[in-house]
Amino acid sequence: MKLTLRQMEIFLNVVREGHLTNVAKKMGLSQSAISMSIKELENILGNPLFDRINKKLILNEMGRAFDKEISPIVKKLNDIEYEFKNTVNKGMVRVGASTTIVDYLMPPIICSYMNNYPDVKVGLKEGNTKRIVELLKGGEIDVGFIEGLVNDPDIIKEIIGVDELVVVTTDTSLNKELFIDTIQDRKWVLREEGSGTRDVFLDYVKDKVDHINIFLELGHTESIKSLLINHQCLTCISKIAVRNEIENHKLIRVPLKNFVCKRNFLMIYHKDKYHSELFEKFIYFTKTMIGEMLEEVN
């Protein structure tokens, strides 16, 4: 008897979910069918893959090695099946984007793409940089567009543009040249942990300030802007996100000395991702439009 793709998928689901009942529900199978599949797999391999401890399945050293070997294979096969169900100009592309990009860049890109290719659907998921990486590794999206820092050997990164972070407020007393350490004790509102904007800003200023007085953390850029307009706080935010507010004098860009905080916008995808023509066409279209939109801002 040889290994089957179904057995490997069941094994991986048991590893990820940890409970047979969850896997059975997810895959539409009975719990006994899941248990039998695992036993058959272990018989084929000639080794147990789990330790049975207190009625729980705990992955053992053989199971961990098997998991490492088959995970990329199963992902690749699923990608190929998914992609070959689509034609070049028909199908679906699953996209993830972090907050700044999803709010200020992706909507016109997706609308333009779907107008040009009406038979292609684009599914868009939003999250901070950390979440987008998780979605990629889980196979829930095909490509991600982020502004954060990623150090993961499974993720391929490509720089597609440069963004500038600026410090803004409504406090008119700060409309003069300052060094950032003179305002480190003011009330700062930043994005939540895991946000690319937050990570880049704090990494940039770590040698310029003793600390930043983070008085509040919010999960969305628009919430931060709304708070700033009604309260005299500070934030560091993408220039793209506050371009209109600065032009309309709703927010003031603090003219900081020796402060040029830039970051790369990245396109990311899993190293085992199958590159169909549909996928390649979409990322070329998106990279081109993002480049044009960033040129307009700068």
C-alpha positions as CSV (number, residue, x, y, z in Angstrom):
1,M,0.0,0.0,0.0
2,K,1.3,3.5,-0.9
3,L,0.7,6.9,0.7
4,T,-2.2,8.9,-0.6
5,L,-2.7,12.6,-0.7
6,R,-5.8,12.2,1.4
7,Q,-3.9,10.5,4.2
8,M,-1.3,13.3,4.1
9,E,-4.0,16.0,4.2
10,I,-5.7,14.3,7.2
11,F,-2.3,14.0,9.0
12,L,-1.5,17.7,8.5
13,N,-5.0,18.7,9.6
14,V,-4.6,16.6,12.8
15,V,-1.2,18.3,13.4
16,R,-2.6,21.8,12.9
17,E,-5.9,21.3,14.8
18,G,-4.7,19.0,17.5
19,H,-8.1,17.3,18.0
20,L,-9.7,14.5,15.9
21,T,-13.2,16.0,16.4
22,N,-12.1,19.3,14.9
23,V,-10.5,17.6,11.9
24,A,-13.6,15.4,11.4
25,K,-15.9,18.4,11.4
26,K,-13.6,20.4,9.1
27,M,-13.2,17.6,6.5
28,G,-16.7,16.3,6.7
29,L,-15.6,12.8,8.0
30,S,-16.3,10.8,11.0
31,Q,-13.9,10.8,13.9
32,S,-13.3,7.0,13.5
33,A,-12.4,7.6,9.8
34,I,-9.8,10.2,10.8
35,S,-8.4,7.8,13.4
36,M,-8.3,4.9,11.0
37,S,-6.5,7.0,8.4
38,I,-3.8,7.9,10.9
39,K,-3.3,4.3,11.9
40,E,-3.1,3.2,8.2
41,L,-0.5,5.9,7.6
42,E,1.6,4.7,10.5
43,N,1.3,1.1,9.3
44,I,2.5,2.1,5.8
45,L,5.5,4.0,7.3
46,G,6.2,1.4,9.8
47,N,6.5,3.9,12.6
48,P,4.1,5.7,15.0
49,L,3.9,9.4,14.2
50,F,2.1,10.4,17.4
51,D,2.6,9.5,21.1
52,R,-0.7,8.6,22.7
53,I,-0.6,10.5,26.1
54,N,-3.6,10.9,28.3
55,K,-5.9,10.1,25.3
56,K,-4.2,12.9,23.3
57,L,-2.2,12.6,20.0
58,I,1.2,14.3,20.6
59,L,3.5,14.6,17.5
60,N,6.7,12.6,18.2
61,E,10.1,13.1,16.6
62,M,9.2,10.8,13.6
63,G,6.0,12.7,13.1
64,R,7.8,16.1,13.2
65,A,10.2,14.9,10.5
66,F,7.3,13.6,8.4
67,D,5.4,16.9,8.9
68,K,8.4,18.9,7.7
69,E,8.9,16.8,4.6
70,I,5.3,16.6,3.3
71,S,4.0,20.1,4.2
72,P,5.5,21.8,1.2
73,I,4.6,18.9,-1.1
74,V,0.9,18.9,-0.1
75,K,0.8,22.7,-0.4
76,K,2.4,22.6,-3.9
77,L,-0.2,20.0,-5.1
78,N,-3.1,22.0,-3.7
79,D,-1.7,25.1,-5.4
80,I,-1.4,23.3,-8.7
81,E,-4.9,21.9,-8.5
82,Y,-6.3,25.4,-7.7
83,E,-4.4,27.2,-10.4
84,F,-5.2,24.8,-13.2
85,K,-8.9,25.2,-12.5
86,N,-8.3,28.8,-13.6
87,T,-7.4,30.1,-17.1
88,V,-5.3,33.2,-17.7
89,N,-8.2,35.6,-17.8
90,K,-10.7,33.6,-15.7
91,G,-10.5,32.5,-12.1
92,M,-9.8,34.0,-8.7
93,V,-6.7,35.6,-7.1
94,R,-6.6,35.6,-3.3
95,V,-4.8,38.7,-2.0
96,G,-3.9,39.9,1.4
97,A,-2.7,43.4,2.2
98,S,-1.7,45.2,5.4
99,T,-3.6,48.3,6.6
100,T,-2.0,51.2,4.8
101,I,-1.9,49.4,1.4
102,V,-5.4,47.9,1.7
103,D,-6.9,51.4,2.6
104,Y,-5.1,53.7,0.2
105,L,-3.7,51.6,-2.7
106,M,-5.5,48.3,-3.2
107,P,-9.1,49.5,-3.9
108,P,-8.4,51.4,-7.1
109,I,-6.0,48.6,-8.2
110,I,-8.6,45.9,-7.8
111,C,-11.4,47.9,-9.4
112,S,-9.2,48.7,-12.4
113,Y,-8.0,45.0,-12.7
114,M,-11.5,43.6,-12.6
115,N,-12.7,46.2,-15.1
116,N,-10.0,45.0,-17.5
117,Y,-10.6,41.3,-16.7
118,P,-14.2,40.9,-15.7
119,D,-14.0,37.1,-15.5
120,V,-11.4,37.3,-12.8
121,K,-12.4,37.7,-9.2
122,V,-10.1,39.1,-6.6
123,G,-10.6,38.1,-3.0
124,L,-9.1,40.7,-0.5
125,K,-8.2,40.0,3.1
126,E,-6.9,42.7,5.5
127,G,-4.6,42.4,8.4
128,N,-1.3,43.7,9.9
129,T,2.0,42.4,8.5
130,K,2.1,39.5,10.9
131,R,-1.4,38.4,10.0
132,I,-0.7,38.6,6.3
133,V,2.3,36.3,6.7
134,E,0.2,33.8,8.7
135,L,-2.4,33.8,5.9
136,L,0.3,33.1,3.3
137,K,1.8,30.3,5.3
138,G,-1.6,28.8,5.9
139,G,-2.4,28.8,2.1
140,E,-5.3,31.1,2.6
141,I,-4.0,33.8,0.2
142,D,-1.9,33.6,-2.9
143,V,0.1,36.9,-2.6
144,G,0.5,39.6,0.1
145,F,1.3,43.3,0.0
146,I,2.8,44.6,3.2
147,E,4.9,47.5,4.6
148,G,6.4,45.6,7.6
149,L,9.5,43.7,8.2
150,V,9.5,39.9,7.5
151,N,12.3,37.4,8.3
152,D,10.9,34.0,7.4
153,P,12.7,31.5,5.2
154,D,9.4,30.3,3.7
155,I,8.5,33.8,2.4
156,I,9.8,35.3,-0.8
157,K,10.0,39.2,-0.7
158,E,10.1,41.7,-3.5
159,I,10.4,45.4,-3.1
160,I,7.7,47.2,-5.1
161,G,7.9,50.7,-3.8
162,V,9.1,53.1,-1.1
163,D,6.9,54.8,1.4
164,E,7.7,57.7,3.7
165,L,6.5,57.9,7.3
166,V,5.8,61.4,8.7
167,V,5.0,62.7,12.2
168,V,1.7,64.5,12.4
169,T,-0.5,66.4,15.0
170,T,-3.0,69.2,15.4
171,D,-0.8,70.9,17.9
172,T,0.2,74.2,16.2
173,S,3.0,74.8,18.8
174,L,4.9,71.9,17.1
175,N,4.9,73.6,13.7
176,K,8.6,74.4,13.9
177,E,11.8,72.5,13.5
178,L,12.5,70.1,16.4
179,F,14.5,67.0,17.2
180,I,12.3,64.0,18.0
181,D,13.8,63.5,21.4
182,T,12.2,66.8,22.5
183,I,8.7,65.4,21.9
184,Q,9.2,61.9,23.1
185,D,7.2,62.5,26.3
186,R,4.2,63.9,24.5
187,K,1.2,61.6,24.0
188,W,1.8,59.3,21.1
189,V,-0.9,57.2,19.4
190,L,0.5,54.2,17.5
191,R,-0.8,51.1,15.7
192,E,-1.0,47.8,17.6
193,E,1.9,45.4,17.9
194,G,2.5,43.5,14.7
195,S,1.8,46.6,12.6
196,G,4.5,47.3,10.0
197,T,4.1,51.1,10.5
198,R,4.7,50.8,14.2
199,D,7.7,48.4,13.8
200,V,9.4,50.5,11.2
201,F,8.9,53.8,13.2
202,L,10.1,52.3,16.6
203,D,13.1,50.7,14.9
204,Y,14.1,54.0,13.2
205,V,13.9,56.1,16.4
206,K,15.5,53.6,18.8
207,D,18.8,55.4,18.6
208,K,17.3,58.9,18.7
209,V,15.1,58.7,21.8
210,D,15.2,57.1,25.2
211,H,11.6,56.1,24.8
212,I,8.3,57.0,23.2
213,N,5.4,57.8,25.5
214,I,2.8,55.5,23.8
215,F,-0.4,56.7,25.4
216,L,-2.8,54.7,23.2
217,E,-2.7,51.9,20.6
218,L,-5.3,51.5,17.9
219,G,-5.8,48.8,15.3
220,H,-6.6,51.0,12.3
221,T,-5.1,54.1,10.6
222,E,-8.4,55.9,10.2
223,S,-9.1,55.6,13.9
224,I,-5.8,57.2,14.7
225,K,-6.4,60.0,12.2
226,S,-9.9,60.7,13.7
227,L,-8.4,60.8,17.2
228,L,-5.6,63.2,16.2
229,I,-8.0,65.6,14.6
230,N,-9.9,66.0,17.9
231,H,-7.0,65.7,20.3
232,Q,-3.5,67.1,20.5
233,C,-1.6,63.9,20.2
234,L,1.1,62.7,17.9
235,T,1.6,59.8,15.6
236,C,3.9,58.5,12.9
237,I,2.0,57.5,9.9
238,S,2.4,56.8,6.1
239,K,2.5,60.0,4.1
240,I,0.0,58.4,1.8
241,A,-2.5,58.1,4.6
242,V,-2.5,61.7,5.6
243,R,-1.8,63.5,2.3
244,N,-5.3,65.0,2.1
245,E,-5.4,66.0,5.7
246,I,-2.1,67.8,5.5
247,E,-3.1,69.6,2.2
248,N,-6.4,70.6,3.8
249,H,-4.7,71.8,7.0
250,K,-6.5,69.4,9.2
251,L,-3.2,67.9,10.4
252,I,0.2,69.4,10.7
253,R,3.3,67.6,9.6
254,V,5.9,68.2,12.3
255,P,9.1,69.4,10.5
256,L,11.6,67.2,12.5
257,K,15.3,67.7,12.1
258,N,17.3,64.7,10.9
259,F,14.2,62.6,10.5
260,V,13.8,60.8,7.2
261,C,11.9,57.6,7.9
262,K,11.3,55.5,4.8
263,R,10.3,51.9,4.4
264,N,9.8,49.5,1.5
265,F,6.4,48.2,0.3
266,L,6.9,44.5,-0.2
267,M,5.1,41.9,-2.3
268,I,5.4,38.5,-0.6
269,Y,4.4,35.0,-1.5
270,H,5.3,31.5,-0.3
271,K,8.4,30.0,-1.7
272,D,6.5,26.9,-2.8
273,K,3.8,29.0,-4.6
274,Y,2.9,27.8,-8.1
275,H,3.2,30.7,-10.6
276,S,0.4,30.4,-13.1
277,E,-0.1,32.9,-15.9
278,L,-3.1,34.3,-14.0
279,F,-0.9,34.9,-11.0
280,E,1.9,36.4,-12.9
281,K,-0.4,38.7,-14.8
282,F,-2.1,40.0,-11.7
283,I,1.2,40.7,-9.8
284,Y,2.6,42.5,-12.8
285,F,-0.5,44.7,-13.1
286,T,-0.5,45.4,-9.3
287,K,3.2,46.3,-9.2
288,T,2.9,48.6,-12.1
289,M,-0.1,50.5,-10.6
290,I,1.5,50.8,-7.1
291,G,4.6,52.2,-8.7
292,E,2.5,54.9,-10.6
293,M,0.5,55.8,-7.5
294,L,3.6,56.2,-5.3
295,E,5.2,58.5,-7.9
296,E,2.1,60.8,-7.7
297,V,2.5,61.1,-3.9
298,N,6.2,61.8,-4.0
